[in-house]
Amino acid sequence: MANIKSAKKRILVTKVRTERNKSIRSAVKTAIKKVDAAIEANDKEAAVAALHSATVAIDKAASKGVYHKNTASRKVSRLAKAVNKLA
């Protein structure tokens, strides 16, 4: 256990940031699952709407540093490609 005041603060700050990042990652995963569900159901309109909300969630996560920008871009690209395959 840390004895130094600054080390104790770092532990607290790390815990808070970890919880925040976990929450944001969870929201992104949920948004991606909604897109996948719409694709499975062959519902183009729902898939496009879900894609838009998922893209926003992923971009916000990248801007907050939860995801690297290339990782966020890859996720958005794969989702868009999957939605565009629907006829």
Contact map, one row per residue, 1 for C-alpha under 8 A:
111000000000000000000000000000000000000000000000000000000000000000000000000000000000000
111110110000000000000000000000000000000000000000000000000000000000000000000000000000000
111110110000000000000000000000000000000000000000000000000000000000000000000000000000000
011111110000000000000000000000000000000000000000000000000000000000000000000000000000000
011111111000000000000000000000000000000000000000000000000000000000000000000000000000000
000111111100000000000000000000000000000000000000000000000000000000000000000000000000000
011111111110000000000000000000000000000000000000000000000000000000000000000000000000000
011111111111000000000000000000000000000000000000000000000000000000000000000000000000000
000011111111100000000000000000000000000000000000000000000000000000000000000000000000000
000001111111110000000000000000000000000000000000000000000000000000000000000000000000000
000000111111111000000000000000000000000000000000000000000000000000000000000000000000000
000000011111111100000000000000000000000000000000000000000000000000000000000000000000000
000000001111111110000000000000000000000000000000000000000000000000000000000000000000000
000000000111111111000000000000000000000000000000000000000000000000000000000000000000000
000000000011111111100000000000000000000000000000000000000000000000000000000000000000000
000000000001111111110000000000000000000000000000000000000000000000000000000000000000000
000000000000111111111000000000000000000000000000000000000000000000000000000000000000000
000000000000011111111100000000000000000000000000000000000000000000000000000000000000000
000000000000001111111110000000000000000000000000000000000000000000000000000000000000000
000000000000000111111111000000000000000000000000000000000000000000000000000000000000000
000000000000000011111111100000000000000000000000000000000000000001000000000000000000000
000000000000000001111111110000000000000000000000000000000000000000000000000000000000000
000000000000000000111111111000000000000000000000000000000000000000000000000000000000000
000000000000000000011111111100000000000000000000000000000000100001000000000000000000000
000000000000000000001111111110000000000000000000000000000000100001000000000000000000000
000000000000000000000111111111000000000000000000000000000000000000000000000000000000000
000000000000000000000011111111100000000000000000000000001000000000000000000000000000000
000000000000000000000001111111110000000000000000000001001100100000000000000000000000000
000000000000000000000000111111111000000000000000000000000000000000000000000000000000000
000000000000000000000000011111111100000000000000000000000000000000000000000000000000000
000000000000000000000000001111111110000000000000011011001000000000000000000000000000000
000000000000000000000000000111111111000000000000011001000000000000000000000000100000000
000000000000000000000000000011111111100000000000000000000000000000000000000000000000000
000000000000000000000000000001111111110000000010010000000000000000000000000000000000000
000000000000000000000000000000111111111000000111011001000000000000000000000000100000000
000000000000000000000000000000011111111100000010000000000000000000000000000000000000000
000000000000000000000000000000001111111110000000000000000000000000000000000000000000000
000000000000000000000000000000000111111111110110010000000000000000000000000000000000000
000000000000000000000000000000000011111111110010000000000000000000000000000000000110010
000000000000000000000000000000000001111111100000000000000000000000000000000000000000000
000000000000000000000000000000000000111111100000000000000000000000000000000000000000000
000000000000000000000000000000000000011111110000000000000000000000000000000000000000010
000000000000000000000000000000000000011111111110000000000000000000000000000000000000000
000000000000000000000000000000000000011001111111000000000000000000000000000000000010011
000000000000000000000000000000000000000000111111100000000000000000000000000000000000000
000000000000000000000000000000000010010000111111110000000000000000000000000000000000000
000000000000000000000000000000000111011000111111111000000000000000000000000000000010000
000000000000000000000000000000000010000000011111111100000000000000000000000000000010000
000000000000000000000000000000000000000000001111111110000000000000000000000000000000000
000000000000000000000000000000110110010000000111111111000000000000000000000000000000000
000000000000000000000000000000110010000000000011111111100000000000000000000000110010000
000000000000000000000000000000000000000000000001111111110000000000000000000000000000000
000000000000000000000000000000100000000000000000111111111000000000000000000000000000000
000000000000000000000000000100110010000000000000011111111100000000000000000100000000000
000000000000000000000000000000000000000000000000001111111110000000000000000100000000000
000000000000000000000000000000000000000000000000000111111111000000000000000000000000000
000000000000000000000000001100100000000000000000000011111111100000000000000000000000000
000000000000000000000000000100000000000000000000000001111111110000000001001100000000000
000000000000000000000000000000000000000000000000000000111111111000000001000000000000000
000000000000000000000000000000000000000000000000000000011111111100000000000000000000000
000000000000000000000001100100000000000000000000000000001111111111100001000000000000000
000000000000000000000000000000000000000000000000000000000111111111111001000000000000000
000000000000000000000000000000000000000000000000000000000011111111101000000000000000000
000000000000000000000000000000000000000000000000000000000001111111100000000000000000000
000000000000000000000000000000000000000000000000000000000000111111110000000000000000000
000000000000000000001001100000000000000000000000000000000000111111110000000000000000000
000000000000000000000000000000000000000000000000000000000000111111111011000000000000000
000000000000000000000000000000000000000000000000000000000000010011111111000000000000000
000000000000000000000000000000000000000000000000000000000000011000111111100000000000000
000000000000000000000000000000000000000000000000000000000000000000011111110000000000000
000000000000000000000000000000000000000000000000000000000000000000111111111000000000000
000000000000000000000000000000000000000000000000000000000110110000111111111100000000000
000000000000000000000000000000000000000000000000000000000000000000001111111110000000000
000000000000000000000000000000000000000000000000000000000000000000000111111111000000000
000000000000000000000000000000000000000000000000000000000100000000000011111111100000000
000000000000000000000000000000000000000000000000000001100100000000000001111111110000000
000000000000000000000000000000000000000000000000000000000000000000000000111111111000000
000000000000000000000000000000000000000000000000000000000000000000000000011111111100000
000000000000000000000000000000010010000000000000001000000000000000000000001111111110000
000000000000000000000000000000000000000000000000001000000000000000000000000111111111000
000000000000000000000000000000000000000000000000000000000000000000000000000011111111100
000000000000000000000000000000000000001000000000000000000000000000000000000001111111110
000000000000000000000000000000000000001000010011001000000000000000000000000000111111110
000000000000000000000000000000000000000000000000000000000000000000000000000000011111111
000000000000000000000000000000000000000000000000000000000000000000000000000000001111111
000000000000000000000000000000000000001001010000000000000000000000000000000000000111111
000000000000000000000000000000000000000000010000000000000000000000000000000000000001111
